[in-house]
Amino acid sequence: MASRNPEQLSLAQQVLGIPFKRAPERAIDYLEWEEIDAILKAIDRTTSQGTRDYALLATMFNTGARVQEIVDLRASDLQLTRPFQVRLFGKGKKERYCPLWPQTAAVLRSFSKEQDLALRSDARVFLNHRGVPLTRFGIRYILARCLARASPDVPNLRKKRLHPHSMRHSTAIALLKSGADLSTISHYLGHANLNTTNRYAKVDLEMKRKAIALVKPVPRQSRTPWSKDPTVLAWLESL
């Protein structure tokens, strides 16, 4: 506005001088490896729905993909022969590849065979019970249902505010705990800015405990008055 209307420069400077409102920032909730394992084990894989749910959540945790990236995932994006990998299209249609664990590749192969999914086709990978592609809300519902099944065995799940994006957070924390550097995690998750990845470095409480355990505590200073210290008195008498 200042460049187009120089006469309003003083007003523009006043507007720019208004400080940004600071809102409270909630801590990031994520799933520990044991909690993810419990959630996957709680899924009934003998049913078609259970097979899909297991493949869906396993893929989300393995890749750390955004929910929309999973919704848009097509059969042709999967490479289930070595090297196992999946192609994802992130924000701005930016393309990236994520490696798959052999276990995840095996789960997706079995799921594709059960669904008669041609791996070179453009068909969506994850469908709902009506045979149409899952939506973001559908994935949220599936995760909530799986969490409810696992909660009796893992009560701590009830204390967390979990949603589909929490799976992405969980992947980031798992990579960080395994020793991956922030730059690698940033590329893995498809972050455009490394600052977005840096927030995960301050999330995990267990890593903070281990870090503080390596620091030697500050020695406590003695509060004994010099007049009651025999070594000081002996030194003074020797003068």
Solvent accessible surface area in square Angstrom, and as a share of the most:
residue,aa,sasa,rsa
1,M,122,0.54
2,A,35,0.27
3,S,102,0.66
4,R,214,0.78
5,N,62,0.32
6,P,91,0.57
7,E,123,0.55
8,Q,73,0.32
9,L,87,0.43
10,S,71,0.46
11,L,86,0.43
12,A,10,0.08
13,Q,110,0.49
14,Q,121,0.54
15,V,83,0.48
16,L,150,0.75
17,G,58,0.56
18,I,116,0.59
19,P,114,0.72
20,F,195,0.81
21,K,189,0.80
22,R,224,0.82
23,A,78,0.60
24,P,134,0.84
25,E,148,0.67
26,R,162,0.59
27,A,92,0.71
28,I,35,0.18
29,D,43,0.22
30,Y,24,0.09
31,L,5,0.03
32,E,52,0.23
33,W,144,0.50
34,E,122,0.55
35,E,12,0.05
36,I,3,0.02
37,D,46,0.24
38,A,24,0.18
39,I,4,0.02
40,L,27,0.13
41,K,152,0.64
42,A,36,0.28
43,I,9,0.05
44,D,69,0.36
45,R,123,0.45
46,T,127,0.74
47,T,62,0.36
48,S,67,0.43
49,Q,82,0.36
50,G,2,0.02
51,T,18,0.11
52,R,23,0.08
53,D,1,0.00
54,Y,37,0.14
55,A,0,0.00
56,L,0,0.00
57,L,1,0.01
58,A,12,0.10
59,T,1,0.00
60,M,2,0.01
61,F,10,0.04
62,N,4,0.02
63,T,0,0.00
64,G,0,0.00
65,A,3,0.02
66,R,33,0.12
67,V,12,0.07
68,Q,74,0.33
69,E,7,0.03
70,I,1,0.01
71,V,17,0.10
72,D,47,0.24
73,L,3,0.02
74,R,87,0.32
75,A,0,0.00
76,S,40,0.26
77,D,11,0.06
78,L,13,0.06
79,Q,61,0.27
80,L,7,0.03
81,T,98,0.57
82,R,184,0.67
83,P,93,0.59
84,F,27,0.11
85,Q,47,0.21
86,V,0,0.00
87,R,66,0.24
88,L,2,0.01
89,F,75,0.31
90,G,12,0.12
91,K,149,0.63
92,G,74,0.72
93,K,155,0.66
94,K,128,0.54
95,E,89,0.40
96,R,30,0.11
97,Y,117,0.44
98,C,0,0.00
99,P,80,0.50
100,L,10,0.05
101,W,116,0.41
102,P,69,0.43
103,Q,128,0.57
104,T,6,0.03
105,A,0,0.00
106,A,46,0.35
107,V,23,0.13
108,L,1,0.00
109,R,104,0.38
110,S,65,0.42
111,F,3,0.01
112,S,5,0.03
113,K,174,0.74
114,E,92,0.41
115,Q,76,0.34
116,D,133,0.69
117,L,28,0.14
118,A,63,0.49
119,L,65,0.32
120,R,231,0.84
121,S,37,0.24
122,D,97,0.50
123,A,47,0.36
124,R,60,0.22
125,V,5,0.03
126,F,6,0.02
127,L,63,0.32
128,N,29,0.15
129,H,153,0.68
130,R,168,0.61
131,G,45,0.43
132,V,68,0.39
133,P,52,0.33
134,L,9,0.05
135,T,75,0.43
136,R,126,0.46
137,F,160,0.67
138,G,20,0.19
139,I,1,0.00
140,R,129,0.47
141,Y,139,0.53
142,I,4,0.02
143,L,5,0.02
144,A,55,0.42
145,R,45,0.17
146,C,0,0.00
147,L,22,0.11
148,A,68,0.53
149,R,104,0.38
150,A,1,0.01
151,S,13,0.08
152,P,88,0.55
153,D,120,0.62
154,V,29,0.17
155,P,82,0.52
156,N,66,0.34
157,L,7,0.03
158,R,162,0.59
159,K,166,0.70
160,K,45,0.19
161,R,136,0.50
162,L,30,0.15
163,H,57,0.25
164,P,7,0.05
165,H,63,0.28
166,S,0,0.00
167,M,5,0.02
168,R,4,0.02
169,H,13,0.06
170,S,1,0.01
171,T,6,0.04
172,A,0,0.00
173,I,3,0.02
174,A,37,0.29
175,L,42,0.21
176,L,21,0.10
177,K,85,0.36
178,S,89,0.58
179,G,65,0.62
180,A,28,0.21
181,D,82,0.42
182,L,47,0.24
183,S,54,0.35
184,T,69,0.40
185,I,0,0.00
186,S,9,0.06
187,H,142,0.63
188,Y,37,0.14
189,L,0,0.00
190,G,27,0.26
191,H,26,0.12
192,A,97,0.75
193,N,79,0.40
194,L,82,0.41
195,N,103,0.53
196,T,54,0.31
197,T,0,0.00
198,N,58,0.30
199,R,80,0.29
200,Y,1,0.00
201,A,57,0.44
202,K,131,0.55
203,V,29,0.17
204,D,3,0.02
205,L,98,0.49
206,E,74,0.33
207,M,71,0.32
208,K,96,0.41
209,R,129,0.47
210,K,128,0.54
211,A,57,0.44
212,I,120,0.61
213,A,82,0.63
214,L,156,0.78
215,V,94,0.54
216,K,177,0.75
217,P,120,0.75
218,V,136,0.78
219,P,112,0.70
220,R,215,0.78
221,Q,156,0.69
222,S,97,0.63
223,R,215,0.78
224,T,86,0.50
225,P,70,0.44
226,W,164,0.58
227,S,58,0.38
228,K,151,0.64
229,D,48,0.25
230,P,98,0.61
231,T,97,0.56
232,V,47,0.27
233,L,70,0.35
234,A,59,0.46
235,W,150,0.53
236,L,73,0.36
237,E,148,0.66
238,S,87,0.56
239,L,149,0.74
